[in-house]
Amino acid sequence: MNIAIAKRPNSTPLSASARLAEAAVSGAMRLPAGALRTRRGTRRTAFARQLAMYLTHVGFGLTLTEVGACFQRDRTTVRHACALIEDRRDQPTFDFAVSALEIGLAHLAFGLQLGVGPEVSR
């Protein structure tokens, strides 16, 4: 599922998509905010970062190089992360969880594009 419903506006920094995916994965995996930005960490943190990179690439349509820049990693690291996540999607439970994250990000990103949200509806 590609979250980039409309063409990405040039004024939106690419890192906004990455931060959105990072926040969603951190929340889903109950990791502290900013944990994915550490250079080294636990296996769980590394896996969460790989998942966030995957969602940023596949969901938001950023190139591997763009995702790498957002996460301060090389494009080959992003390619490796995406391959790992794709391989695990063969597991139905994991695939369901990733699909739920993709759908949630799509709804959130679409709402942000329309300018609707809790602060707007007041």
Sequence and secondary structure as in RCSB ss.txt:
>XXXX:A:sequence
MNIAIAKRPNSTPLSASARLAEAAVSGAMRLPAGALRTRRGTRRTAFARQLAMYLTHVGFGLTLTEVGACFQRDR
TTVRHACALIEDRRDQPTFDFAVSALEIGLAHLAFGLQLGVGPEVSR
>XXXX:A:secstr
     S   TTS HHHHHHHHHHHHHHHTT  TTGGG SS  HHHHHHHHHHHHIIIIIH   HHHHHHHTT  H
HHHHHHHHHHHHHTTSHHHHHHHHHHHHHHHHHHHHHHHT STTT  
